[in-house]
Every structure is written in C-alpha cells, then in structure tokens.
Amino acid sequence: MEWQNSAVVSPEVEVDPSERVWPTFNHEIGLTEAREQIGRYKRANPGSISASAFTRVAFERILGQEGCAGIRAYYALRPDGIPTLVLVGVDEFGNDMDDGELSEETWPCPPICPIGSALDS
C-alpha cells in the first residue's frame, strides 16, 4: 500500500491545490524504533550507503527562503551510481520550491561515518 499524507493529498476527494496545507508535526522518533528501521534498511541493502550528512548551511539556505514551510528529500543517484539525497524547500501547500535553493553535496556513510553512534551499529 502506498502511503499518502491526507493533509496534502486525499485519495477519495479531489482537493483544490490552493486549499492544501503543509502538515505540521514534529517528526519525532524514538531511538529504538530508529535503530530498528535503520537495521531493516541495512539488511535489505548490504554494502550500500546507509546515511548522508548535510551541514546546517544547506538547511538554513533552504528554510530561509520566503514562504518555505519545510524540506522534501528526494532519493537520487550520482553519476557514479552512489545514492544521495536532493533537498528542496516546500511551501505551505506542499509544493516543491524547485525554482529556489536545492542541496545535494552530501557526505555519504560509508566512508564518512560517525564514530560510536547508536544509530550506526
């Protein structure tokens, strides 16, 4: 089953795009659940990139845009086949601000991994 956020898109009712509202919630996850989800990914993708790091500059640039209400991360592949993320700002209606700031230059793990992180075990 494909997951859709009902605050942005409703499969049963056609919603006027000008009436869509970007959801507001804190995205919090506990350490145990986070470790379980990361572990499932690593088992399903052995030897693959397991994390990508950005500096705060990327987030500040994107979130600092007028009308930016959040960030969307697109899964992507670099020309050399290494997985990465492309970040784009999202407006209050859930639309990509694709004519604005974008970020990609991540630090992939491996090889640039945290030392002793409870999430990277």
N, C-alpha and C positions, 0 to 999 in steps of 0.2 A: 504494500500500500504506500502510495506517495504521500508524504506529509506536506500539508499546506497550512500556513498560519491564517486562521479565519479572520484575523483583524486586517489582513492585507487582501486576501482573496477568499471568496466564498464559493465553493463548487455548486451550491444549489441556487444561488441568487446572483444575477448579474449586478455588479456594483459600479456605479459611476466612478471613474478614476479620480475625479475631484473630491469625492467623499471618502476615499480610503485614508486611513490614518495609520501612520507607522506605530507599531505596538510599543508600549513602554513596560518593560520588565527588566529585572536586574541580571539575568543570565547566570545566576549563581549555581554552582555545582559543588558537591562535597568531594573531599579528597578520595574517598573510597570509590565512589561512582566514577570519578575522573580516571582513576587508575584502571578500573575495570574496562572502561571504554577505550582507553589508550592501549591496553593489553590486547583487547579484541582486534584492534586495527593492526597492531604489530604482528600478531599471529596470522592474520589474513594477508599481510603484505611483508613477509620476511625479507630483510635486506633493503627495504625501501626507506625513503626519507620518512622520519616519524615526527618531525617538528620543523617549523620555520619561525625564525625570530625577526622581529622588526624593532627598530629603535622608536622611541616615543615621538621623534620628529615626524615620522610617517603619519601617525595618528593625529598629531596636532595639526599638521598641514591639511589633512582631510577634514577633520572635525571643525577646523577654524573657518571653513567656507560658510558664507552666508546661506542660511536655510538648511544646513546639514543637520540631520537628526540621528544619524548612525552610520555604521560602516557595514558593507557587504564584502565577503571574501569569496572570490571565485577560485576554484581549483584550476590549475593550469600546468602546462609542461613547457620548460625552457627548450630552446633549440637542441640542446644536448640530451634531452629526454629526462632531465631531473625535475621532479614535481615541485611546484611552487604555489604560492597564493598571490592573486592580484586583488588589491583592496581598492574600493571605490566608495565615495560618500553616497548616502541615501537621504532623500528629502522626506518631509513629513508624510508624504503619500506613499512611501515605499519605492519611489522611482530612483534608479541609478542616476547619479550626477556625473554622467560619463563625459561631459564637456568640461569637467573640472579636474581636480587633483586625483591622480592614481598613484599607487605604490606597488612595487614588486620586489625589488632587490633584497630578498630575504637571505638570512644566514641559515642554511639547512643543517639539520641534525640527522644523521652524521654528515659531515665530520665535526661541525661546531656544536657540540652538545654540552649541556650543563653537567657539572660535577656534583654527584651526590643528591640530585633531585629525586624526591619521592615519586615524581611523575615519569621519570626516565629510568625505569627499572626493568 
